[in-house]
Amino acid sequence: MYMFLFLVVALAVVVAAVTLAVVGGGESAPLPEAAPERYDDPLPPDRPVGRADVDALRFPLAVRGYRMADVDEALGRLGAEIAERDSRIADLEAALAGPRAHGVPMDKPTEGEQR
């Protein structure tokens, strides 16, 4: 009976020592806390996003796939730029349709224009 009690106490001491060695210790711990891997936005801030930018876009892995916030941020940025381009295309098509609707050919200069 004393031998069993001694083994249980010894096992508890070993488990406590291993737990303190792994968890405790602060900066000098054997397993210091890793800095979270953050998404560095590779999308260019100074110009529109191009096809090569989207092809090169990679997200860091998280425990269960990708960080939803990083993916949402990138998709939001891409969606905004696509909406801006669609608006610009619609404006240009409307401006191009205006002269054509009035019968003005686009390849000939109008009065007062010089080539």
Backbone as a ProteinNet text record, in pm:
[ID]
protein_1_A
[PRIMARY]
MYMFLFLVVALAVVVAAVTLAVVGGGESAPLPEAAPERYDDPLPPDRPVGRADVDALRFPLAVRGYRMADVDEALGRLGAEIAERDSRIADLEAALAGPRAHGVPMDKPTEGEQR
[TERTIARY]
81	0	86.5	192.2	281.7	352.9	381.2	448.9	357.1	228.4	131.9	118.7	108.7	98.6	223.6	340.3	466.4	468.9	421.5	419.9	323.1	208.6	112.2	170	234.7	296	411.1	492.3	603.6	551.4	445.8	386.9	331.6	267	213.9	325.8	438.1	551.8	611.2	623.6	680.8	588.2	457.8	362.9	366.8	372.7	379.3	507.8	619.8	747.8	747.7	695.1	690.1	596.1	482.1	386.9	448.2	515.9	580.7	692.4	764.9	874.6	823.2	709.4	656.7	575.7	489.3	397.7	460.1	522.5	574.2	708.4	758.4	893.6	900.4	789	790.7	875.6	962.7	1046.7	1151.7	1194.9	1299.2	1240.3	1112.8	1047.8	1102.1	1101.3	1146.5	1061.1	933.4	844.7	785.1	859.7	804.7	686.4	597.8	479.2	520.1	470.5	503.8	419.8	482.3	408.7	308.5	188.5	89.1	132.2	110.5	144.6	38.7	79.7	-14.5	-2	-109.2	-119.9	-58.4	44.4	102	37.5	-40	-117.1	-23.5	-12.7	74.5	6.9	-119.5	-187.5	-132.2	-103.2	-38.7	-131.6	-85.3	-169.9	-169.2	-70	-53	-100.6	-157.3	-205.9	-317.8	-395.8	-502.6	-445.2	-522.9	-482.1	-489.6	-385.1	-380.9	-392.6	-400.2	-413.9	-296	-175.4	-56.2	-61	-116.9	-129.8	-222.6	-333.7	-428.1	-367.6	-294.5	-230.3	-125.4	-58.8	46.5	-7.6	-136.2	-195.9	-196.9	-133.7	-129.9	-160.8	-239.8	-277.6	-203.4	-165	-99.3	-200.1	-151.4	-238.1	-266.3	-385	-425.4	-458.9	-509.1	-537.5	-635	-740.8	-840.7	-847.7	-738.7	-740.4	-676.1	-756.1	-707.3	-779.4	-717.6	-782.1	-892.8	-1012.6	-1127	-1113.1	-1058.9	-1045.5	-952.3	-842.2	-748.5	-813.5	-884.5	-950.4	-1060.8	-1139.3	-1245.6	-1190.1	-1076.9	-1014.9	-969.3	-904.5	-857.1	-974	-1077.8	-1193.1	-1268.7	-1275	-1339.1	-1266.3	-1133.7	-1053.2	-1071.5	-1068.2	-1086.3	-1226.5	-1326.8	-1463.7	-1480.8	-1419.6	-1428.9	-1361.5	-1246.5	-1177.4	-1253.7	-1314.1	-1393.3	-1515.6	-1581.4	-1697.3	-1656.2	-1539.5	-1490.9	-1461.9	-1401.7	-1373.8	-1502.9	-1600.5	-1728.8	-1795.3	-1789.2	-1846.7	-1774.5	-1643.3	-1563.2	-1593.9	-1606.2	-1639.2	-1777.5	-1873.3	-2008.6	-2006.7	-1929.8	-1918.6	-1856.8	-1751.2	-1685.1	-1775.1	-1848.6	-1940.7	-2053.5	-2100.3	-2204.8	-2151.5	-2028.9	-1969.3	-1944.9	-1909.6	-1886	-2017.2	-2121.5	-2251.7	-2314.8	-2282.1	-2338.4	-2310	-2185	-2156.5	-2209.8	-2208.8	-2259.8	-2410.6	-2480	-2625.2	-2663.7	-2578.4	-2605.8	-2550.8	-2495.4	-2445.9	-2309.4	-2235.4	-2101.8	-2003.5	-1934.2	-1835.2	-1716.9	-1662.2	-1555.3	-1418.4	-1401.4	-1269.1	-1244.7	-1348.7	-1330.9	-1338.7	-1251	-1258.6	-1383.3	-1442	-1557.3	-1507.7	-1601.6	-1560.9	-1482.1	-1378.5	-1295.7	-1186.7	-1194.5	-1090.7	-979.9	-862.6	-747.4	-684.2	-626.7	-555.3	-413.2
-117.9	0	125.9	126.3	241.9	260	150.9	158.6	226	193.4	253.7	403.3	441.6	582.4	658.3	597.7	660	682	584.8	598.1	708.4	719.9	824.6	962.3	979.2	1107.2	1139.1	1040.9	1061.7	1101.2	1034.2	1067.6	1210.5	1251	1387.6	1490.2	1461.2	1553.2	1564.6	1454.5	1457.1	1535.1	1509.9	1582.2	1731.8	1768.3	1909.7	1973.8	1904.1	1959	1980.1	1884.3	1897.5	2011.6	2022.4	2129.8	2266.4	2282.2	2410.5	2441.8	2339.7	2363.3	2408.8	2354.2	2389.2	2518.6	2535.1	2648.9	2770.5	2751.2	2863	2910.6	3014.5	3058.9	3190.8	3242	3371.8	3368.7	3467.7	3479.5	3370.4	3317.7	3215.4	3075	3061.9	2931.7	2853.8	2722.1	2640.7	2662.9	2690.6	2715.7	2855.7	2959.4	3094.9	3110.8	3201.3	3222.8	3281.2	3219.7	3264.1	3385.6	3475.5	3593	3546	3600.9	3555.8	3591.1	3498.5	3521.4	3613.5	3728	3826.3	3837.1	3878.3	3894.7	4028.5	4024	4146.3	4165.9	4270	4292.6	4315.5	4217	4235.7	4312	4348.4	4424.3	4566.4	4618.3	4750.5	4862	4947	5056.6	5177.6	5185.8	5306.2	5292.3	5177.2	5155.6	5052.9	5043.3	4943.2	4800.9	4710.9	4570.9	4509.2	4437.3	4370.3	4220.2	4153.2	4006.6	3940.4	3989.5	3929.8	3945.6	4056.8	4077.2	3973.1	3946.3	3847	3707.2	3677.6	3546.4	3525.1	3631.6	3620.6	3626.3	3650.5	3665.6	3531.3	3526	3406.1	3447.2	3366.3	3393.3	3299	3347.2	3258.5	3157.9	3038.6	2934	2958.3	2925.8	2932.6	2790.6	2777.3	2645.5	2568.1	2633.9	2565.6	2627.4	2644.7	2698.8	2835.6	2938.2	3074.4	3162.8	3275.4	3371	3442.8	3431.5	3489.5	3639.7	3708.2	3853.8	3893.8	3819.4	3850	3829	3717.6	3688.4	3790.5	3824	3923.4	4058.7	4096.1	4224.8	4227.9	4120.9	4115.7	4112.2	4032.9	4026.2	4158.9	4227	4358.4	4458.1	4455.7	4546.2	4515.4	4386.2	4348.4	4383.7	4362.2	4396.3	4545.3	4626.8	4772.1	4817.3	4758.9	4798.5	4752	4634.1	4586.6	4675.9	4714.9	4803.9	4939.4	4989.5	5117.4	5105.5	4994.3	4975.2	4960.6	4886.8	4873.3	5008.8	5092.4	5226.3	5309	5300	5374.5	5326.3	5195.4	5140.7	5188.3	5187.6	5234.1	5381.7	5464	5606.5	5625.4	5550.9	5563.3	5515.1	5406.8	5357.7	5458.4	5520.8	5622.3	5743.7	5784.4	5898.6	5865.6	5740.4	5698.8	5685.5	5643.2	5627	5761.5	5865.4	5998.8	6050.6	6061.9	6111.6	6018.8	5889.7	5795.8	5810	5840.4	5855.7	5979.5	6079.8	6203.2	6196.3	6083.8	6066.8	6126.5	6158.4	6214.5	6098.5	6084.7	5975.8	6005.2	5901.6	5917.2	5936.7	5900.1	5910.3	6043.9	6125.8	6255.9	6364	6464.5	6572.6	6659	6707.7	6797.1	6938.5	7031.5	7169.4	7224.6	7294.5	7357	7265.2	7134.4	7040.5	7032.2	7012.9	6994	6860.1	6800.5	6674.8	6697.3
0	0	0	78.1	81.9	-51.6	-117.9	-247.8	-350.6	-350.2	-441.9	-414.5	-289.9	-251.8	-293.5	-277	-317.5	-469	-547.9	-694.3	-739.8	-675.2	-711.2	-682.1	-567.4	-531.9	-627.8	-661.4	-753.7	-892.8	-936.7	-1066.3	-1065.5	-958.8	-948.7	-951.8	-885.6	-885.6	-1025.9	-1096.6	-1231.8	-1326	-1316.9	-1403.2	-1372.8	-1245.8	-1209.2	-1258.3	-1248.9	-1294.9	-1445.7	-1520.4	-1666.9	-1705.6	-1639.7	-1669	-1642.3	-1531	-1500.2	-1597.7	-1641.5	-1735.4	-1870.9	-1913.9	-2045.8	-2041.2	-1943.9	-1938.8	-1871.1	-1758.8	-1680.6	-1730.1	-1666.2	-1697.7	-1770	-1822.1	-1890.7	-2015.8	-2031.4	-2150.7	-2160.6	-2047.6	-2050.2	-2058.2	-2084.8	-2092.7	-2212.1	-2202.8	-2316.6	-2441.4	-2423.8	-2536.9	-2525.1	-2563.4	-2553.2	-2648.4	-2613.9	-2695.5	-2830.6	-2935.6	-3070.9	-3107.2	-3179.5	-3227.9	-3332.3	-3330.6	-3428.5	-3569.7	-3660.1	-3799.6	-3858.2	-3905.8	-3957.1	-4108	-4165.5	-4309.3	-4349.1	-4430.3	-4486.1	-4622.4	-4635.2	-4757	-4875	-4965.9	-5081.7	-5194.7	-5176.4	-5281	-5282.7	-5401.4	-5410.3	-5364.3	-5272.2	-5225.2	-5318.3	-5407.5	-5488.7	-5632.8	-5667.8	-5804.4	-5800.6	-5908.2	-5911.6	-5909.4	-5856.6	-5848.5	-5986.4	-6024.5	-6153.6	-6139.3	-6251.9	-6253.6	-6184	-6205.8	-6143	-5991	-5943.1	-5798.4	-5737	-5804.5	-5753.9	-5759.9	-5867.7	-5879.8	-5771.2	-5729.3	-5628.2	-5485.9	-5468.3	-5336	-5263.1	-5147.4	-5063.6	-4920.6	-4852.7	-4714.6	-4621.6	-4502.8	-4406.7	-4350.7	-4322	-4268.3	-4121.3	-4079.8	-3939.8	-3895.1	-3775.2	-3720.2	-3808.5	-3854.2	-3936.5	-4075.3	-4142.7	-4278.4	-4284.1	-4313.8	-4326.1	-4225.3	-4194.1	-4104	-4182.1	-4131.5	-4202	-4218.3	-4119.9	-4128.9	-4242.8	-4261.5	-4370	-4506.6	-4520.8	-4648.2	-4674.5	-4572.5	-4589.2	-4629.5	-4570.8	-4603.9	-4749.6	-4793.8	-4932.6	-5030.2	-5000	-5088.9	-5091.3	-4979.1	-4976	-5063.2	-5055.7	-5139.1	-5286.8	-5322.1	-5462	-5510.6	-5426.8	-5464.7	-5488.6	-5403	-5419.3	-5548.7	-5579.7	-5702.8	-5826.9	-5820.6	-5934.2	-5953.4	-5845.1	-5855.1	-5913	-5871.3	-5924.8	-6073.9	-6115.1	-6257.7	-6337.6	-6283	-6352.8	-6370.8	-6268.3	-6277.1	-6382.6	-6384.1	-6482.8	-6624.3	-6642.1	-6774.2	-6817.7	-6725.4	-6758.9	-6797.6	-6725	-6758.7	-6896.6	-6926.1	-7056.4	-7169.2	-7146.8	-7249.4	-7273.3	-7164.9	-7180.2	-7255.4	-7225.3	-7295.4	-7442.2	-7469.9	-7607.6	-7683.4	-7616.1	-7680.7	-7713	-7636.9	-7660.9	-7800	-7842	-7977.6	-8085.5	-8061.8	-8162.9	-8179.7	-8072	-8080.2	-8161.7	-8163.8	-8238.9	-8380.4	-8420.4	-8556.7	-8580.8	-8478	-8493.9	-8503.6	-8616.5	-8627	-8534.3	-8476.7	-8379.3	-8443.2	-8572	-8632.6	-8701.3	-8720.8	-8784.2	-8677.5	-8685	-8587.5	-8611.9	-8505	-8515.4	-8542	-8562.1	-8587.5	-8471.8	-8502.5	-8399.4	-8345.5	-8372.2	-8326.1	-8427.7	-8383	-8471	-8438	-8537.7	-8513.6	-8482
[MASK]
+++++++++++++++++++++++++++++++++++++++++++++++++++++++++++++++++++++++++++++++++++++++++++++++++++++++++++++++++++

